[in-house]
Amino acid sequence: MSGNTHVSQSGPPLVQLRKVRKVYGTGQAAVHALKGIDLTIHAGEFVAIMGSSGSGKSTTMNILGCLDTPTSGSYLLQGVDVGALTRDQRALLRRYFLGFVFQGFNLLHRTTALENVELPLIYRSMPGGARRRLAAEALKSVGLEGRESHSPGELSGGQQQRVAIARAIVTHPKLLLADEPTGNLDSVTSREIMELLTALNRERGLTIVMVTHDVETAAFARRCIRFRDGLIVDGQPPERKPS
């Protein structure tokens, strides 16, 4: 973790999974997606999660994002046992503490870039003036100043992903979860997006957990965790580093 002055290991970890198991279905049809994993992530880390389809990485991301709960074991977020929360409390946790970036951007196509970024703030019932100011600041921080009134159809794929990142960070989340953030982008644009995420991690201390299939993308992270058959098999740095 050297080189990242924002990583903090004082106090409880930001994320802690303890002997987490996840089983879908019952009896002979049961699928053991996670088989008792332990995972600790400290504030300020940038972690990549890799693994083949069915390895358990997507299930882990769903649990980290409070979209699913473990069958057994515990998920602690800043020391709070997420599994003990109600569905509504988990929704509030997502709203106030988590940011999400997806492969498909997930933007509203009939609204402007600014309005897309405002959306999480609307859920917080923030007044319009404050929403627009924060959304404009978030777009500027991802290099899209002057594009506020453009719709997604008027933006390139890389610009659309920048809007999605701005939407994810406009609430100043404790944890950003990125699911294949460069999956729909060419290699040059992918690198630009990864450089942006790296800058957010380095300069803001934003904690990022990213799922990716791509070794070059994973190399931007400071730690790479590999899943296989519902277990963590490696937590070492990625094999390659970006030049």
N, C-alpha and C positions, 0 to 999 in steps of 0.2 A: 504493500500500500504506500510505499514511499513515493514522494512527489506530489501527493494530494494532501495539502495542509488542512482541508476541510473534513477529512475523515475523523470522526470522534468515537473513541471507544470508552469514554467516561459515561457512567450511568448505564441504564439498560440498553441493549441493542435496539435499533429501530425495528428490526424484524427478527423474530425467532420462531422457527418451527421445531417442535419437540415430538419426535416419534410419530409423525403425522402419517396416517393411513387414510386412503380413500378407496371405497369399494362401491361400484355401481352394480345394481341388480342383486339377486339372491340365488342361493343354491348353486346348481351347476352352471347357471348363466352369469354368475358373479364375475365381474371384471375388477381385478385388484390394480387400480391405476397407480396408487402410491403404497409402498410396502414398509412404511415406518421410517421416514426420512427426518434428518436433523439438518437445520440450516440456520445460520446466523448472518445477518447483514447489518453493518453499522452505518450510522448517518454519514453521508458523504461518499459512500462507495458507488462504483459503477460496475455492475455485475452482469455478465452475459450468461444465459442459460441455453445449452445446446442439447441435442438428442434427436433420435429418429422419431417418426410418427409412432405414437403409442408408448413413448418412453416415460411419460409422466410430467413433462415440462409444461404443457398447457394446463393440466389439472393444477399444478403448483401455482401457475400464474392466476388462475381463477380463484384459488384460495387466498393468495396474496392480495388480490383485488376485491376481496369480500364479496365475490360473486358466487362462491360456493363455500362449504364448510367441511372440515375433516370428518371422516367417519369415527376416527379416534385420534388421540394425540391433541396437541394444542398449538394454536397460532397466536403469538403475542405481538402486538403492534405498539411500540413504545411502552411495553410492560403491561398493556391491557389485553386480556384474554378475549379475542374476537369471537371465539366459539360460544362465550357466555352472553353475547349480545343478542337482542331481538333482530328480526329482519329490518325493522325501521331504523334501529340503531346502526346496523351495518350500512344502510343506505346513507345515513348521515356521515358515517366514517368515509365512505366513498366521496361524498360531496365536499367534505371539508379537508381531507387529508391526502387524497389520492388523485393522481392525474393519469390519463390513459392516452396512448398513441397506438393506432392500428395500421395494419398493412394497407387496408383499403381506404384510409383517410377518414371515412365516415362523416363527411361534411354534408350539410344541408344545401342542396344544389340551387334552390331558388332564393337563397339569401346571400348577402355579401360576406366578404372575409371578416369584416368587423362584426357583423351580426353572428357569424359562426363562433367567433371567439367570445362574444358576450354571453353565449348560452349558459355556461356554468354559473355565471353571476346572476342570471335571471332566476335560476333555481334557488339562489341565496336571497332572493327578493331585494337585491341591491338597486338603489335608484338609478334611473337612466343615465344621468350625467356622469356619475361615478363609473358605471359600467363601461360607457363609451371611452372614457379616459383610460381606464385600466386595459381595455381591449386594444386601444391604439398603442399603448406602451408595449404590450406583449407582441403585437405585430412588428413594431420597430425593433424589438430585441431579437427577432428572428430574421431581420433583414427585409421586411415587407412594408416599410414605410412608403406611403403613396399608393398602396394597393388596397386600401381599406374598402373601397366601393366595388371592387371586382368580385364577380361571382366565381365559384369554383370552375365553371366551364371556361372562364377567361384566363385561367391560371394553368401553368404547367404542372406536371405531376409533383415535381420537387417543391414548387410553390404551394401546392395544395397540402403537402405534408408539413410544410412550415406553418401554414395556417393551423393545422391539427396540433402541432407542437405548441403554438401560441395559445390555443384553446386549453391545452393540458396544463400549461404553466401559469395561466392568468390568475388562478386561485392560490398561487404559491404553495403547491402541495408539498407534503413531507416526503412522498414517494411517487416517482414517475414509473409507470409500467408500460413498456414498449413491446408490442407483439409484432415481430417481423417488420420493423419500421421502414426498411429499405426493400421489401419484397417485391414491390411494383415499380421499382425505379432502375434506371440504367446505372452502370458502374460509376460514372462521373458524378451523377446526382446523388447516388448512394453515399459516396465519400463526403460530399458537401453536407448531407444530413447528419452523418456520423460526426463530422467535425463540429457541427452545431451542437449536437447532444454532448459531445466531449467538453465543449466550452461551457455549457450550462452546468455540467458537473463540476468542472474545475473552478469556474469563476463565481458561481452561486452556491456551490456546495450541495447541489440538488442530487439526491440519491436516486439512482436509476437502476432498474432491473429490466433486462431486455432479452426476449427470446429471439434467437436467430438460427438459421441453418448454415449460414455463411461464415467460414473461418476468418475471412478478411474483415467482415463486419464485427465479429466477436473480438478481434484483435484490438479494437478501440477501447474495449472495456479493461478495467484494471484486474478483474478476476473472471475466470470462466468456469462454470459449473456444468458438468456433463451428466446427463441422465441416461439410464438404460434399464428397461424393464421395471420401472417404478422405483428405482433406487438411484442415489447419487453415487457415481463411480469415480469421479474426479473433480477436484475443486481447485486445480492449479491454473496459473496464467495461460492464456491461449498460446498456441505454438508459434504463431506469426505475429509480428508487430507491424502496424502501418508505417510506411517509410515517410 
